[in-house]
């Protein structure tokens, strides 16, 4: 099997390779919602995350952070990464088995 990369073209005919959201680093996320606001595909959602992940701590303090709700709906535009002030997102091109 040969893998082929998904490519597109801009309106002007320039070849473009979309990079789809692969992961979101919640430890870096400040919950600002900029990625959510920049995405028209509802890829993100706001969730509660415990502040301290130590098993010995009984702290129930939480904060809101973004999470990937529908990563399969990403169109690869990377607008979310451009909007994110903390560089929480990673993207990868999509390769299809040919």
C-alpha positions in Angstrom: 0.0 0.0 0.0 1.2 3.5 -0.9 0.1 6.4 1.4 -0.9 9.5 -0.4 -1.2 12.9 1.3 -4.4 14.9 1.1 -3.9 18.1 -0.8 -6.1 20.9 -1.9 -5.9 24.0 -4.0 -6.6 27.6 -3.2 -9.0 29.6 -5.3 -5.9 31.0 -7.1 -4.7 27.5 -7.9 -1.9 27.2 -5.3 -1.5 23.7 -3.8 -2.3 23.6 -0.1 -1.8 20.8 2.4 -4.3 20.8 5.3 -3.0 20.0 8.7 -5.7 18.5 11.0 -5.9 18.9 14.7 -4.1 15.9 16.3 -4.0 16.8 20.0 -4.6 19.5 22.6 -2.3 20.0 25.6 -4.8 20.7 28.5 -1.9 21.4 30.9 -1.0 24.5 28.9 -4.6 25.5 28.1 -5.9 28.6 30.0 -9.5 28.1 28.8 -9.7 31.4 27.0 -11.9 29.9 24.2 -10.1 31.5 21.3 -9.8 28.2 19.5 -13.5 27.5 20.1 -14.4 30.9 18.6 -12.2 30.6 15.6 -13.5 27.1 14.7 -16.7 26.9 12.6 -16.8 23.1 12.8 -17.5 22.6 16.5 -14.3 20.7 17.0 -13.8 22.0 20.6 -15.7 22.1 23.9 -15.1 23.5 27.3 -14.6 21.0 30.1 -13.6 21.1 33.8 -10.2 19.8 34.7 -8.8 19.2 38.2 -6.0 21.6 39.1 -3.9 19.2 41.0 -3.6 15.6 39.7 -1.8 14.2 42.7 -3.5 11.1 44.1 -2.6 12.1 47.7 -4.3 15.5 47.5 -8.0 15.7 48.3 -8.3 19.1 46.6 -11.4 19.5 44.4 -10.4 22.7 42.8 -11.1 22.7 39.1 -10.7 25.1 36.1 -12.2 25.2 32.7 -10.0 24.1 29.7 -10.7 23.2 26.1 -11.0 19.7 24.9 -11.4 18.0 21.5 -15.1 17.2 21.1 -15.3 16.4 17.4 -11.7 16.2 16.0 -13.1 14.2 13.0 -14.9 17.4 11.8 -11.6 19.4 11.5 -11.1 20.8 8.0 -7.3 21.4 8.5 -7.3 25.2 8.3 -5.3 25.6 11.6 -7.2 28.8 12.6 -7.4 27.4 16.1 -3.6 27.3 16.4 -3.2 30.8 15.1 -5.7 32.0 17.7 -4.2 30.1 20.7 -1.9 32.2 22.9 -0.4 29.2 24.6 0.4 27.0 21.6 -1.7 24.1 23.0 -2.6 22.5 19.7 -0.7 20.2 17.4 -1.7 19.4 13.8 -0.7 16.7 11.3 -1.4 16.2 7.6 -3.7 13.4 6.7 -2.3 10.5 4.7 -4.6 8.0 3.0 -3.6 4.5 2.1 -3.7 4.2 -1.7 
